[in-house]
């Protein structure tokens, strides 16, 4: 029970924080929202007045002909001709008139028939024309009030339309800003954030969750704001109409509050699980698409279907729970509550608890008010599910936005020489699980440093630290004698270029993938970069040359072509430090020979770090560092390490196929 109480307290704090942040986003368009609410108030006012006008029309002009009539001698617009006599309804008599001095008659209604009883107590059934004659003085007022009623409805409709348009426009702009903020923040997050988070889950935050928040602003806020204003105004109208009816209707408010509390208690828990499962489903789909070649090659289709089926099964289970909860607390229950109120009113009416104070007009107006009040209540209840989904989605989105990001620094720094020093660097991705131990490297401008070693020895980790994808806690990394932590990450990377083993291409063209749409890189520089890597003639053979379309991830290009584009991209930015992470692994021997020739020219004046498993590609490196379990166990030139006959010599002999020279 204690844990449950703590969980509820935590959920309450999270919800308050989420609502506060949603409110802050709403303030971005407060003028439009306030204008929409002002229009809503006018629309509500016109709708509240409607039943009062209807009540007046019924009580004062429709049913009012039933009652006392007085014989008069002077004709007026309120007088009626009957049997050559002039009659005026009691309600139309002058307030100064002494009614006791006038002879009276009585007009009664029994069912649909009307009867006239004169002063001699003679009761006569009236024809339709005679009844119409008694209505003639009221027609003008009835028509005027009817036109006023219709006019108010029209005005209300115009204001409601404008209000909803403004509110939804503001909501769409708010969500657009939120989505842009989320997308921008994703790019500011450190690389380590994505180590344990599937890409599909991040996509779900940016798309599905923000779309749910849009529903919150567009529908939930609109319905709840409208509903609260309508209900408040209608309650005021009911109390003005008849205070006793107002007190009878008042218990509806605590019923609704209790309803919302009970609903949220279960819906919040269900929706958190549903949104989490939806993210997992998106992650699985994304992973399956990315790995479709492997799945089909190893005939894992059935197993993937089973795993996906388990996820969707859990999703389906909690969706059904939400469906049951919504069905139980939907508008059907509202209809039951509304009918209970009708029964209570009828019982009180027939038992005489209202006395003579409840006229037909009051009863009509009350029923009209009750129907008008339940319409926004139905809208609010129907949006409870969307509200909970949106709050849970907003909680997930704001949790992402709360992650510490890297501020984008647009300031530029002068090009550095490229002298790199690692001094006693020790690093762990997880606490105490060190992948690098006491690393010391001294690379001068123009030198090529090769990193070799078995998988997991720490080669890529060294380059991750140099790029500041991760920051060290022990030791220091310096460029030109200055600790790289003294500069922003964007400044450090400004003069670095990298080519990864698995190059990533964006949807666009070959040229745009090299320049990355950087306006500072001209088409001539793109062409020159391609020529430097020996790929220009290759790509010019395509139908549109370097303007040929590249689809997602460059799926229509060969692995070698993708790698060449990635290589040209790094060179186009003219880096002071060049990183080659297995850059030639996906290139055939002929293409690799072309690149090696270009590299001899490109390395001049640049510090180059090379990770390579093909030891033949690093024979000319100024330094070769051999890593084993996170430590540098050997260093030197190719010839020096071969002469030492250590680990590097063993690796080289294995790759050369000279197993006879290997001694155990």
C-alpha positions in Angstrom: 0.0 0.0 0.0 2.9 2.3 0.8 4.4 1.8 -2.6 1.1 2.3 -4.3 0.7 5.6 -2.4 4.2 6.7 -3.4 3.5 5.8 -7.0 0.3 7.8 -7.0 2.1 10.8 -5.5 4.8 10.5 -8.1 2.2 10.3 -10.9 0.5 13.4 -9.5 3.8 15.3 -9.5 4.6 14.1 -13.1 1.2 15.1 -14.3 1.4 18.6 -12.7 4.8 19.1 -14.3 3.5 17.9 -17.7 0.4 20.2 -17.5 2.6 23.1 -16.5 4.9 22.6 -19.5 1.9 22.2 -21.8 0.5 25.4 -20.4 3.8 27.2 -21.1 3.6 26.1 -24.8 0.1 27.3 -24.9 1.2 30.8 -23.7 3.2 31.1 -27.0 -0.1 31.8 -28.7 -2.0 33.3 -25.8 -3.5 36.2 -27.9 -5.1 33.9 -30.3 -6.3 31.6 -27.5 -7.7 34.5 -25.4 -9.5 35.9 -28.5 -11.0 32.4 -29.1 -12.1 32.2 -25.4 -13.7 35.7 -25.7 -15.7 34.6 -28.7 -16.7 31.5 -26.8 -18.0 33.6 -24.0 -20.2 35.5 -26.4 -21.4 32.3 -28.0 -22.2 30.8 -24.6 -24.1 34.0 -23.6 -26.2 33.9 -26.7 -27.0 30.2 -26.1 -27.9 30.7 -22.4 -30.3 33.5 -23.3 -32.1 31.3 -25.9 -34.1 29.1 -23.4 -35.1 32.2 -21.4 -36.5 33.8 -24.6 -38.3 30.5 -25.4 -39.7 30.4 -21.8 -40.9 34.0 -22.2 -42.5 33.3 -25.6 -44.3 30.2 -24.2 -45.4 31.6 -20.9 -46.2 35.2 -22.0 -47.6 34.6 -25.5 -48.3 31.0 -26.4 -50.0 29.6 -23.3 -51.0 33.0 -21.9 -54.3 33.2 -23.8 -55.6 30.6 -21.3 -56.9 32.6 -18.3 -58.9 35.7 -17.6 -60.0 38.2 -20.2 -61.6 41.6 -19.6 -64.3 43.4 -21.6 -63.2 46.8 -22.7 -64.8 49.7 -24.7 -61.7 51.1 -26.4 -60.1 49.2 -29.3 -56.3 48.7 -29.3 -53.7 46.4 -30.8 -54.1 44.1 -27.8 -57.9 43.8 -28.0 -59.8 40.9 -29.5 -63.2 40.9 -31.2 -65.5 38.2 -29.9 -69.3 38.3 -30.4 -69.2 42.0 -31.2 -67.4 42.6 -27.9 -63.8 43.8 -27.2 -61.7 41.7 -24.9 -58.1 42.1 -23.6 -56.0 39.4 -21.9 -55.2 40.0 -18.2 -51.5 40.2 -18.9 -52.1 42.9 -21.5 -54.2 45.2 -19.3 -52.7 48.4 -18.2 -51.0 48.3 -14.8 -52.9 51.3 -13.7 -56.3 49.8 -14.5 -58.6 48.8 -11.7 -59.4 45.2 -12.8 -62.3 45.0 -10.2 -64.2 47.5 -12.3 -64.1 45.4 -15.4 -66.4 42.5 -16.3 -64.3 39.4 -16.9 -64.5 36.1 -18.9 -62.5 32.9 -18.8 -60.7 31.1 -21.6 -59.8 27.5 -20.8 -58.1 24.6 -22.6 -59.0 21.0 -22.2 -56.7 18.8 -24.3 -56.6 20.4 -27.7 -59.9 22.1 -27.4 -60.5 25.7 -26.2 -63.6 26.9 -24.3 -64.9 30.4 -23.6 -66.9 31.1 -20.4 -68.5 34.6 -20.3 -69.7 36.5 -17.2 -73.0 34.6 -17.3 -71.1 31.3 -16.9 -72.1 30.1 -20.4 -69.3 27.8 -21.6 -68.8 27.8 -25.4 -66.5 25.6 -27.5 -64.3 27.8 -29.7 -63.6 27.1 -33.4 -60.1 27.2 -34.8 -60.8 30.6 -36.4 -62.0 32.0 -33.0 -58.9 30.6 -31.3 -56.7 32.2 -33.9 -58.5 35.5 -33.2 -57.5 35.3 -29.6 -53.9 34.7 -30.7 -53.7 37.7 -33.1 -52.5 40.2 -30.5 -49.6 37.8 -29.6 -48.4 37.0 -33.1 -46.3 40.1 -33.4 -44.5 39.3 -30.1 -44.2 35.6 -31.0 -42.6 36.5 -34.4 -40.3 39.1 -32.8 -39.1 36.6 -30.1 -38.8 33.8 -32.7 -36.6 36.0 -35.0 -34.5 37.0 -31.9 -34.1 33.3 -31.0 -33.1 32.4 -34.5 -30.7 35.4 -34.7 -29.0 34.4 -31.4 -28.6 30.8 -32.8 -27.0 32.2 -35.9 -24.7 34.6 -34.0 -23.7 31.7 -31.7 -22.9 29.5 -34.6 -20.7 32.2 -36.2 -18.8 32.8 -33.0 -18.4 29.1 -32.2 -17.1 28.5 -35.7 -14.6 31.4 -35.4 -13.6 30.3 -31.9 -12.9 26.7 -32.9 -11.0 27.8 -36.0 -8.8 30.1 -33.9 -8.3 27.5 -31.2 -7.4 24.8 -33.6 -5.0 27.1 -35.5 -3.3 28.0 -32.3 -3.2 24.3 -31.3 -1.6 23.3 -34.6 1.0 26.0 -34.3 1.8 25.0 -30.7 2.3 21.3 -31.8 4.4 22.4 -34.8 6.7 24.3 -32.4 6.8 21.4 -30.0 7.6 19.0 -32.8 10.4 21.3 -34.1 11.8 21.5 -30.5 11.8 17.8 -30.1 13.5 17.2 -33.5 16.1 19.9 -32.8 16.7 18.5 -29.3 17.2 15.0 -30.7 20.1 16.4 -32.7 21.6 18.0 -29.6 21.5 14.8 -27.5 24.9 13.1 -27.0 25.6 10.0 -29.0 25.6 7.9 -25.8 21.9 8.6 -25.4 21.1 6.5 -28.4 23.3 3.6 -27.3 20.4 1.9 -25.4 17.4 3.4 -27.3 16.0 1.9 -30.5 15.7 4.4 -33.4 12.0 3.5 -33.7 11.3 4.5 -30.1 12.8 8.0 -30.8 10.7 8.2 -34.0 7.7 7.4 -31.9 8.4 10.3 -29.6 8.7 12.8 -32.5 5.7 11.5 -34.5 3.1 9.5 -32.6 3.5 11.2 -29.2 3.5 14.7 -30.6 0.4 13.8 -32.7 -1.3 12.8 -29.5 -0.4 16.1 -28.0 -2.0 17.8 -31.0 -5.2 16.0 -30.2 -4.9 17.4 -26.7 -4.8 21.0 -27.9 -7.2 20.6 -30.8 -9.9 18.5 -29.3 -9.4 18.0 -25.5 -8.6 21.6 -24.5 -11.3 22.9 -26.9 -13.9 20.5 -25.6 -13.0 20.9 -21.9 -12.7 24.7 -22.1 -16.0 25.0 -24.0 -17.6 22.5 -21.6 -16.6 24.2 -18.4 -17.8 27.6 -19.7 -21.0 26.2 -21.0 -21.8 24.3 -17.8 -21.0 27.3 -15.6 -23.2 29.6 -17.7 -26.1 27.1 -18.0 -26.0 26.5 -14.2 -26.3 30.3 -13.8 -29.2 30.3 -16.3 -31.0 27.5 -14.4 -30.6 29.3 -11.0 -32.0 32.5 -12.6 -34.9 30.4 -14.1 -35.7 28.5 -10.9 -33.4 28.3 -7.9 -35.1 25.0 -6.7 -34.2 23.4 -10.1 -30.7 24.7 -9.8 -30.2 23.1 -6.4 -31.6 19.8 -7.7 -29.1 19.9 -10.7 -26.1 21.0 -8.6 -25.1 17.4 -7.5 -24.1 16.7 -11.1 -20.8 18.6 -10.6 -19.3 16.3 -7.8 -20.6 13.3 -9.8 -18.5 14.5 -12.8 -15.5 15.2 -10.7 -15.6 11.8 -9.1 -16.1 10.3 -12.5 -12.9 11.9 -13.9 -10.8 10.9 -10.9 -11.9 7.3 -11.1 -11.4 7.2 -14.9 -7.9 8.7 -14.7 -6.8 6.3 -12.0 -7.1 3.4 -14.4 -6.7 5.1 -17.8 -3.3 6.6 -16.9 -1.8 3.2 -16.0 -3.2 1.6 -19.1 -2.1 4.4 -21.5 1.5 4.4 -20.1 1.8 0.7 -21.0 0.1 1.3 -24.4 2.4 4.1 -25.4 5.5 2.1 -24.2 4.4 -0.9 -26.2 3.7 1.3 -29.3 7.3 2.6 -29.1 8.6 -1.0 -28.9 6.5 -2.0 -31.9 7.9 1.0 -33.9 11.4 0.0 -32.8 10.8 -3.6 -33.9 9.4 -2.6 -37.2 12.4 -0.2 -37.8 14.8 -2.9 -36.8 13.1 -5.5 -39.1 13.2 -3.1 -42.1 16.9 -2.3 -41.5 17.8 -5.9 -41.1 15.5 -7.4 -43.8 18.4 -8.8 -45.7 19.7 -10.8 -42.7 16.2 -11.9 -41.7 15.5 -13.3 -45.1 19.0 -14.7 -45.6 18.8 -16.7 -42.4 15.1 -17.5 -42.7 14.1 -15.8 -39.5 10.8 -14.5 -40.8 8.7 -16.8 -38.7 10.6 -16.0 -35.5 10.3 -12.3 -36.2 6.6 -12.7 -36.7 6.3 -14.5 -33.3 8.3 -11.8 -31.5 6.2 -9.1 -33.1 3.1 -11.1 -32.3 4.0 -11.1 -28.6 4.4 -7.3 -28.6 1.2 -6.7 -30.5 -0.6 -9.1 -28.2 0.4 -7.1 -25.1 -0.6 -3.9 -27.0 -4.0 -5.5 -27.9 -4.5 -6.6 -24.3 -4.2 -3.1 -22.8 -6.1 -1.5 -25.7 -9.0 -3.9 -24.9 -8.8 -2.8 -21.2 -9.0 0.8 -22.3 -11.9 0.0 -24.6 -13.8 -1.7 -21.7 -13.0 1.3 -19.5 -14.2 3.8 -22.1 -17.4 1.7 -22.8 -18.2 1.6 -19.1 -17.7 5.4 -18.6 -19.0 6.6 -22.0 -22.0 8.7 -23.0 -24.2 5.7 -22.3 -23.7 6.3 -18.6 -24.4 9.9 -19.1 -27.7 9.1 -20.7 -28.5 7.1 -17.5 -27.6 10.1 -15.3 -29.7 12.4 -17.5 -32.7 10.1 -17.4 -32.4 9.9 -13.6 -32.6 13.7 -13.4 -35.7 13.7 -15.6 -37.3 11.1 -13.4 -36.5 13.1 -10.3 -38.1 16.2 -11.8 -41.2 14.3 -12.9 -41.6 12.8 -9.4 -41.3 16.2 -7.7 -43.6 17.7 -10.3 -46.4 15.1 -9.8 -46.0 15.1 -6.0 -46.6 18.8 -5.9 -43.2 19.8 -4.5 -42.9 22.6 -7.0 -46.2 24.1 -6.0 -47.5 26.5 -8.6 -44.1 27.9 -9.5 -43.3 25.6 -12.4 -45.0 26.7 -15.6 -44.8 24.9 -18.9 -42.3 27.6 -20.1 -40.0 27.0 -17.1 -40.2 23.2 -17.6 -39.4 23.6 -21.3 -36.5 25.9 -20.6 -35.1 23.6 -17.9 -35.2 20.6 -20.2 -33.6 22.7 -22.9 -30.9 23.8 -20.5 -30.3 20.2 -19.3 -29.9 19.0 -22.9 -27.6 21.9 -23.7 -25.6 21.1 -20.6 -25.2 17.4 -21.3 -24.0 18.0 -24.8 -20.6 19.5 -23.7 -20.5 16.9 -20.9 -20.7 14.2 -23.5 -18.0 16.0 -25.4 -15.8 16.1 -22.3 -16.4 12.5 -21.4 -15.6 11.4 -25.0 -12.3 13.3 -24.8 -11.2 11.7 -21.5 -9.4 8.9 -23.3 -7.7 11.3 -25.6 -6.7 13.5 -22.7 -5.0 10.6 -20.9 -3.2 9.4 -24.0 -2.1 13.0 -24.6 -0.8 13.5 -21.1 1.1 10.2 -21.1 2.5 11.2 -24.6 3.4 14.6 -23.3 5.2 13.1 -20.3 7.3 11.0 -22.6 8.1 13.9 -24.9 9.0 16.2 -22.1 11.2 13.5 -20.5 13.1 13.5 -23.8 13.3 17.3 -23.8 14.6 17.2 -20.2 17.6 15.1 -21.3 20.7 17.1 -21.1 21.7 18.2 -24.6 24.6 19.9 -26.2 24.0 23.6 -27.0 24.6 24.3 -30.7 27.6 26.6 -31.0 27.6 28.5 -34.3 30.8 30.3 -33.5 33.7 29.4 -35.7 37.3 28.8 -34.6 40.5 29.3 -36.6 41.8 26.1 -38.3 44.1 24.3 -36.0 47.4 22.7 -37.1 46.3 19.2 -36.0 48.8 18.2 -33.3 47.0 15.6 -31.2 48.0 14.4 -27.7 46.4 11.7 -25.6 47.8 11.9 -22.1 47.0 9.1 -19.7 43.5 8.7 -21.0 41.3 6.1 -19.2 37.7 5.7 -20.3 34.6 3.5 -19.6 31.2 3.6 -21.3 29.8 2.1 -18.1 31.0 2.6 -14.6 34.3 0.8 -13.9 34.1 -1.2 -17.1 37.1 0.4 -18.7 37.6 0.0 -22.5 40.7 2.3 -22.6 43.4 2.2 -20.0 46.3 4.8 -19.7 46.3 5.7 -23.4 49.2 8.0 -24.5 49.4 9.2 -28.1 51.5 12.0 -29.7 50.5 12.8 -33.3 52.1 15.7 -35.2 50.6 17.6 -38.0 50.7 15.7 -41.3 51.4 12.3 -39.6 49.3 9.2 -40.1 48.5 7.2 -37.0 47.2 3.7 -37.5 45.2 1.8 -34.8 45.1 -2.0 -35.1 44.0 -4.7 -32.8 41.3 -7.3 -32.3 37.6 -6.5 -32.2 36.8 -4.7 -28.9 40.4 -3.6 -28.2 39.4 0.0 -28.1 40.3 1.4 -31.5 36.9 3.1 -32.3 36.7 4.3 -28.7 39.8 6.4 -29.2 38.3 8.2 -32.2 34.9 8.6 -30.3 36.8 10.5 -27.6 38.7 12.6 -30.2 35.4 13.6 -31.7 34.0 14.2 -28.3 31.1 11.9 -28.9 32.0 10.9 -25.3 33.9 12.9 -22.8 36.7 11.5 -20.6 37.0 11.8 -16.9 40.6 10.7 -16.5 43.5 12.1 -18.4 43.4 14.7 -21.2 43.2 15.1 -25.0 44.8 18.1 -26.5 44.9 19.6 -30.0 47.8 22.0 -30.6 48.4 21.9 -26.8 44.9 22.9 -25.8 42.5 20.6 -23.9 39.6 19.9 -26.3 37.2 20.4 -23.4 38.0 24.1 -23.5 36.2 24.4 -26.8 32.6 23.5 -27.7 32.0 20.1 -29.4 30.9 21.9 -32.6 34.0 24.0 -32.7 36.3 21.0 -32.3 34.4 19.0 -35.1 34.6 22.0 -37.4 38.0 21.0 -38.7 37.6 17.2 -38.5 36.5 14.8 -41.2 35.4 11.2 -40.7 34.7 8.2 -42.9 33.0 5.3 -41.2 33.1 1.6 -42.1 29.3 1.7 -42.8 28.7 5.0 -44.5 25.3 6.7 -44.2 23.8 8.5 -47.1 20.8 10.8 -46.9 17.9 11.1 -49.4 18.9 13.6 -52.0 21.6 13.6 -54.7 25.2 12.5 -54.9 26.3 16.2 -54.7 24.1 17.0 -51.8 25.4 14.0 -49.9 28.9 15.3 -50.3 28.2 19.0 -49.4 25.4 18.1 -46.9 23.7 21.2 -48.4 26.3 23.4 -46.8 26.2 26.7 -48.7 29.9 27.2 -48.0 30.8 24.2 -50.1 30.4 25.0 -53.8 29.7 22.5 -56.5 33.3 23.0 -57.8 34.6 21.9 -54.4 32.3 18.8 -54.6 33.7 17.9 -58.0 37.2 18.4 -56.8 36.7 16.2 -53.8 35.3 13.5 -56.1 38.3 13.8 -58.4 40.7 13.6 -55.5 39.3 10.3 -54.5 39.2 9.1 -58.1 35.4 8.7 -58.2 34.4 11.6 -60.5 34.5 9.7 -63.7 32.6 6.8 -62.1 29.7 8.9 -61.0 29.6 11.0 -64.2 28.7 7.8 -66.1 25.3 7.8 -64.3 22.4 9.3 -66.2 22.4 12.5 -64.2 26.0 12.5 -63.1 26.6 13.8 -59.6 23.0 15.1 -59.6 21.7 11.5 -59.7 19.1 10.8 -57.0 20.2 8.9 -53.9 17.4 7.0 -52.1 17.3 6.3 -48.4 20.7 5.0 -47.2 21.9 4.9 -50.8 20.3 1.5 -51.3 20.6 1.8 -55.1 24.4 2.3 -55.0 27.1 -0.3 -54.4 28.9 -0.5 -51.1 32.1 0.9 -52.8 30.2 3.8 -54.3 28.6 4.7 -51.0 32.1 4.6 -49.3 33.6 6.8 -52.0 30.8 9.4 -51.5 31.5 9.3 -47.8 35.2 9.8 -48.4 34.6 12.7 -50.8 32.3 14.3 -48.2 35.0 14.3 -45.6 37.5 15.8 -48.0 35.2 18.5 -49.2 35.2 19.9 -45.7 39.0 20.2 -45.9 39.6 18.8 -42.4 42.8 19.4 -40.4 42.3 16.0 -38.8 41.0 13.1 -40.9 39.5 9.9 -39.4 39.3 6.8 -41.4 37.4 4.0 -39.5 37.8 0.9 -41.7 37.2 3.3 -44.6 38.5 0.9 -47.3 36.8 -2.2 -45.9 33.9 -2.1 -48.4 36.0 -1.2 -51.4 37.4 -3.6 -53.9 41.1 -3.9 -54.4 41.1 -1.8 -57.7 39.1 1.0 -56.1 41.3 0.8 -53.0 44.4 1.3 -55.1 42.9 4.5 -56.6 42.1 5.8 -53.1 45.5 5.0 -51.7 47.1 7.1 -54.5 44.8 10.0 -53.6 45.5 9.6 -49.9 49.2 10.2 -50.4 48.3 13.7 -51.6 45.4 14.3 -49.2 47.3 13.4 -46.1 49.8 16.2 -46.6 49.3 18.8 -43.9 46.6 16.7 -42.2 46.8 14.5 -39.2 45.2 11.2 -40.1 43.9 8.5 -37.8 43.3 5.2 -39.5 41.6 2.1 -38.1 42.3 -0.8 -40.4 42.1 -4.6 -40.3 43.9 -4.8 -43.6 47.4 -4.2 -42.4 48.7 -3.8 -46.0 46.9 -0.4 -46.1 48.9 1.1 -43.2 52.5 0.1 -44.2 53.3 3.8 -44.8 51.8 5.1 -41.5 54.2 7.2 -39.3 53.0 5.4 -36.2 51.2 2.1 -35.8 49.6 1.5 -32.4 48.6 -2.0 -31.4 45.8 -2.2 -28.9 44.9 -5.2 -26.7 42.1 -5.0 -24.1 42.2 -1.2 -24.0 45.9 -0.8 -23.7 48.6 0.1 -26.2 50.9 -2.9 -26.2 53.1 -2.0 -29.2 53.9 1.2 -31.1 56.2 2.0 -34.0 56.5 1.9 -37.8 55.6 -1.1 -39.8 59.2 -2.2 -40.2 59.9 -1.6 -36.5 57.0 -3.7 -35.4 57.8 -6.5 -37.9 61.3 -6.6 -36.6 60.0 -6.8 -33.0 58.1 -10.0 -33.8 55.3 -9.3 -31.4 51.5 -9.1 -31.8 51.7 -6.9 -34.9 54.1 -9.4 -36.6 51.8 -12.2 -35.8 48.7 -10.4 -37.2 50.6 -9.5 -40.4 51.8 -13.0 -40.9 48.3 -14.4 -40.5 46.9 -11.9 -43.0 49.7 -12.7 -45.5 48.9 -16.4 -45.2 52.4 -17.2 -44.1 51.4 -19.6 -41.4 54.7 -21.4 -41.6 56.5 -18.3 -40.2 54.2 -18.3 -37.1 55.7 -20.0 -34.1 53.7 -20.9 -31.1 
